[in-house]
Amino acid sequence: MQEQIKNINTLEELQALYTSTFGKNGTMTARLKEMKNLDNDARAALNLENATLRELFKTRQSELEQAVLMAGLQKQKLDVSLNPVPENRGTLHPLTHSLTCISKILESFGYTMYTGPSVEDDWHNFTALNTPDHHPARDMQDTFFLANGNVLRTQTSAIQIRAMETDGVPIKMFGVGCTYRKEWDATHGPMFGQIEGLYIDKNITMSDLIGDIRAFLTRFFELDNIELRIRPSYFPFTDPSIEVDMKWKNDRWLEIMGAGMVHPNVLRNCGIDPDVYQGFAFGFGWDRLAMLKYNLPDLRDLYNNDVRWLKSAGF
Ligand code: PHE
């Protein structure tokens, strides 16, 4: 019997043998019932046999249960050599990337971020920026006018007016926001992100402006050496006004931003004395900078929300 128990290989067989031994009609049950007819030695022997067999059943049962468990685990074993199911992870949009990067750089230069409304009144978008009614410069930007005379902000320059009105000078800020113009081609969309820096204090000069632009572009494009070309330009709210080009791959010159020394009329419009304070402003499209940084051919792709494009472009 003892050998038999040890050689059983399934729980079912073990259970069957247990029942035929210790069950109601089991062999051991029957023998135990007859115990009263046995002498002391025989009783002791039977008791010992009974106890030993029960112990053996228990041991074999736990061995077999363990074996079943192990077999189950064996089947579930992880195969780490299998190719993983591709994970559909979200990532930051390239525009978010470039905005974060730009903000970090400007903040490290001491500029503070400001925002403003997308629907602007005439004063903040044009008049205070030295662009009165019927000024020809209003045609430089194809403006979306609203019925009540407000406009969709055409430039984040409006934010600098709001900042100077509320916080006064000295001020070192950058405005961030979407701007709107009636434009539609590979490098212009009707809505684009603009950033505008403003630094007004005593004794601020054009070389401070060019120094900050150079430092900013070097950091943003992660280049050791950038070549800039400063061209005279015209904006009603700066004088002198410049346009900054940067030498790109294949020796092409790319227009990067407009800038200049803030026009005295703009300062006066914000209650600032231009004989005491002066400074500079610069403005650029942060989506255009993203296009250059990430080598994107069409600006409009940035606004299509097409996940396939984002993935194929490596984001
Ligand atoms: N606001 C100008 C534009 O929309 C850019 C600019 C900003 C130019 C600040 C000079 C100074 O093009």
Residues whose N, C-alpha, C, O or C-beta is under 5 A from the ligand:
A	BS01	LIG	T154 Q155 S157 F235 T238 G258 A259 G260 A281 F282 G283
